[in-house]
Amino acid sequence: MARIMQVHDSIVIAAEPLELWEQIADPSQMGRWSPENTGAEVPRPGSPATVGTTFIGSNLRGKARWVTSCTVTEAVPGERFTFDVTAIGPKKPLLKGSIATWSYTFEPTDGGTRVTETWTDGRRRWPDVLANLFDRFVTGGQLFSDFQRGNIARTLAALKADVEPD
């Protein structure tokens, strides 16, 4: 069976697109919502990143810790924010290559904004059999597409809970 190379999910949040974009476009904030990402070292913390900005993301899954090097490829205020993961490693992002792309779109709706988070697998040159074995090993039995689908749902729910406090 061929790999699923992209998954996404959406949620409507009672906030303006620009307000949500400004938070997501500051990668240092992602640790507030993501089940794996614990934050990022960015050139200007507290400010949205611009196209070409590189940052180092820190991540945690169980006992495993790793860092990634990422480059912002799209930054359209209130509409879209995208970055490519271009390197990965346990303490420094030394293994270079196309790892993944993360993208966020913001669409106005009645009463808020539909936020869509999309993960695209960058490992296109990996044979499906090898990728599937690797995925199951590092996720505890799941394919990355299924694993990321769950992460995206948790991230979006946490973002909504953070922005729409009781």
C-alpha positions in Angstrom: 0.0 0.0 0.0 1.3 3.4 -1.0 2.1 5.9 1.8 -0.3 8.8 2.5 2.0 11.8 2.0 -0.3 14.5 3.4 -2.8 14.9 6.1 -4.8 17.9 7.4 -7.5 18.9 9.8 -9.4 22.1 10.5 -11.2 23.8 13.4 -13.2 27.0 13.7 -12.0 29.4 16.4 -13.8 32.5 17.6 -11.0 34.9 16.7 -9.9 37.0 13.7 -7.6 35.5 11.1 -4.8 38.0 11.7 -4.8 37.4 15.5 -4.5 33.6 14.9 -1.9 34.0 12.2 0.3 36.2 14.4 0.4 33.5 17.0 1.1 30.6 14.7 3.6 32.6 12.6 5.7 32.9 15.7 7.2 29.4 15.9 8.4 30.0 19.5 4.8 29.8 20.5 4.0 26.4 19.0 5.0 24.5 22.2 1.9 26.0 23.8 -0.4 23.8 21.6 1.6 21.0 20.0 1.8 17.5 21.7 5.4 17.2 20.4 7.0 20.6 19.7 8.3 22.3 22.8 9.1 25.6 21.2 11.7 27.1 18.9 14.7 29.3 18.8 13.7 32.2 16.5 15.5 35.4 15.5 12.7 37.6 16.9 10.7 35.9 19.6 7.3 37.4 20.0 7.1 38.4 16.3 5.8 36.7 13.3 8.5 35.1 11.1 8.9 36.2 7.5 9.7 34.3 4.4 13.3 33.1 4.5 13.5 33.1 8.3 15.2 30.0 9.7 14.6 28.6 13.2 15.5 25.6 15.3 12.5 23.7 16.6 12.8 21.5 19.7 10.7 18.4 20.1 9.8 15.6 22.6 8.0 12.3 22.1 8.2 10.0 25.1 11.8 9.9 26.1 13.0 10.9 22.6 14.2 14.5 22.1 15.3 16.0 18.8 15.7 19.3 17.1 14.9 20.5 13.6 16.1 23.2 11.3 13.2 24.9 9.6 12.8 27.6 6.9 9.7 29.8 6.5 8.5 29.5 2.8 5.1 31.4 3.1 4.0 34.2 5.4 0.9 36.0 4.2 -0.6 37.9 7.2 -4.0 36.6 8.2 -4.0 34.0 5.4 -1.1 31.5 5.3 2.0 30.4 7.1 4.2 27.5 5.9 7.7 26.2 6.8 9.9 23.4 5.6 11.7 21.1 8.0 15.2 20.8 6.3 17.3 19.0 8.9 16.9 16.9 12.0 19.1 15.5 14.7 19.2 14.6 18.4 21.0 17.7 19.7 21.8 19.5 16.5 20.0 19.3 13.2 22.8 17.5 11.3 20.9 15.2 9.0 19.9 17.4 6.1 17.2 16.7 3.5 13.5 17.2 2.9 11.8 16.0 6.1 8.3 17.6 6.1 6.3 20.7 5.4 3.9 22.3 7.9 1.3 24.7 6.6 -1.5 26.7 8.2 -4.3 28.5 6.4 -6.7 31.0 8.0 -10.2 31.5 6.4 -12.8 33.9 7.8 -16.1 32.2 8.8 -19.3 33.4 10.5 -18.2 33.9 14.1 -14.5 33.2 13.6 -11.7 31.7 11.5 -11.3 28.2 10.1 -7.7 27.2 10.8 -6.4 24.3 8.7 -3.1 22.6 9.7 -1.4 20.4 7.0 1.5 18.1 7.3 3.2 16.9 4.1 5.8 14.1 4.2 9.0 15.3 2.6 10.6 11.9 2.4 9.5 11.3 -1.2 12.7 9.4 -2.1 12.3 6.8 0.7 10.8 3.5 -0.5 7.4 2.9 1.1 8.5 -0.3 2.8 11.5 1.5 4.5 9.4 4.5 5.5 6.6 2.4 6.9 9.1 0.4 9.0 10.8 3.6 10.3 7.5 5.2 11.0 6.2 2.3 13.1 9.5 2.2 15.0 9.6 5.9 16.0 5.9 6.3 16.7 5.2 3.1 18.6 3.4 1.3 15.8 1.7 3.9 13.7 2.4 5.3 10.2 3.4 9.0 10.2 0.3 10.0 8.4 -1.9 8.5 11.2 0.4 9.8 13.9 0.4 13.3 12.5 -3.4 13.3 12.0 -3.7 12.8 15.8 -1.1 15.5 16.5 -2.8 18.0 14.3 -6.2 17.4 16.0 -4.6 17.8 19.4 -2.7 21.0 18.3 -5.8 22.6 16.9 -8.0 21.7 19.9 -5.3 23.2 22.2 -5.1 26.4 20.1 -8.8 26.8 20.3 -8.8 26.2 24.1 -6.0 28.7 24.5 -7.7 31.4 22.4 -11.2 30.8 23.6 -10.8 30.5 27.3 -13.9 29.9 29.4 
